[in-house]
Amino acid sequence: MKDTLIKCRLTTQVMQVELIKLLLTLSLATASLPAFSIQVQAPPSANASVNLAQGMPVVVSSVEYGGVEGNYAVDGDASTRWSSNYSDPQWIYVDLGATYAIDHVVLNWEAYAKRYEIQVSADARSWITVFTEGNGNDGIVDISFAPASARYVRMLGVQRGTSYGYSLWEIEVYGAGGGGTTSGGITSSGTSSGTTSGSATSSGTTAPVLSSASSNLALGMPVVVSSVEYGGVEGNYAVDGDASTRWSSIYSDPQWIYVDLGATYTIDRVVLNWEAYASRYEIQVSADARSWLTVFTEGNGNDGIDDISFSPASARYVRMLGVQRGTSYGYSLWEIEVYGASSGGTTSGGITSSGTSSGTTSGSATSSGTTAPVQTGNISLHWTAPVTRADGTPLSLSDIDGYHVYYGTSAGSYPNQLNVADGTAQSATITNIPVGTYYLVMTTYDVGGRESVYSATVAKTAQ
């Protein structure tokens, strides 16, 4: 037993010596290695100077052609760009992948917007405008505003500043206090997916562009002009809804064109699409086409599209009075559009003696007055079909099976639905609904029933 104990002690001592040798060897080996440390990079939300939009998923209203898709506006390369179709309105929005307190957006224009809005959203459905520009210019625009909590940031182009589409070299977004989910892509149903940041993973389409304007009251209505330059450019071509036809006057001042709306409306907006512009002109309204009231005066006009808003005025006739030409040619308009709400009266033919609201009614008043008539009306819808999928790849109309229009009387709540089962359609009418203001959004869907993201919310009046 004593010999056994002595052997165990010797074995233990040998093991201790070997362990010491091993530790010394490891110590000497690591002494020659450089020191290192592990650094954990903070997420973008911890640093307000980080461009939150760079490399994130983007959804756009349209793409001019291949190679200028939306993702090029967030790639950090100022030599690539997104470019839209040549029409108003257009938009681009970025999914930041999480919620941030946004307070700063930078736009680097290639073809600028004269009028636009910066909007934010938590769900890409309901949008809040945090900045409005009414007289934009080209170059780099650095925009600051009160912090707003959002995951999605959108540039909504209302009116182009050039004859081209909207085009951005880059859109940058800054903010702090990120939270919520990690970055993800837009799925075909418009919900967030769990992919990593970089690009949208959806095979769905971009949303259609639902026109925010009420119905163009001048479309197809009778026109009277002061003169016509030659056959084929008569006044009716300025209200035919075709931007490739026009009215053109003789080469002298003054000249004018007026539209008979067929009934009295509360007019508050006129859009002029010039082919040969007026340097000085007036927008006038009248009840009888004899006595005219000037509601807007332009003293330094230019070409392109003039979108003119003014204080509401009750009128049946609307006139553009050209005082001084801006070119050596006559006055020439591709289109004149008029917008407003019904002031009562009948359809084309004159004002009724009662002056009651036009449109049908359901129900009738009893002799005791216990039941009031319910006035109903219609909403005319016009939209631009998308030309790209959410991932920026081209989309043809044959890929679209139809459209869904969702609407209600409160913004953000759309309990009613209109299904347009025609992928080639670009207009529809919601009929026989109570007169009033409605808020609408729109989606496209494919053969499999997969919907795109929602369009911007617009307000329209049933009348």
PyMOL commands that set and color helices and strands:
alter all, ss='L'
color gray80, all
select helices_A, chain A and resi 2-31+44-46+70-73+235-238+397-399
alter helices_A, ss='H'
color red, helices_A
select strands_A, chain A and resi 58-60+82-83+90-111+113-121+128-133+140-160+167-179+209-210+223-225+247-248+255-276+278-286+293-298+305-325+332-342+361-362+374-384+402-408+416-420+427-434+436-445+458-462
alter strands_A, ss='S'
color yellow, strands_A
deselect
rebuild
show_as cartoon
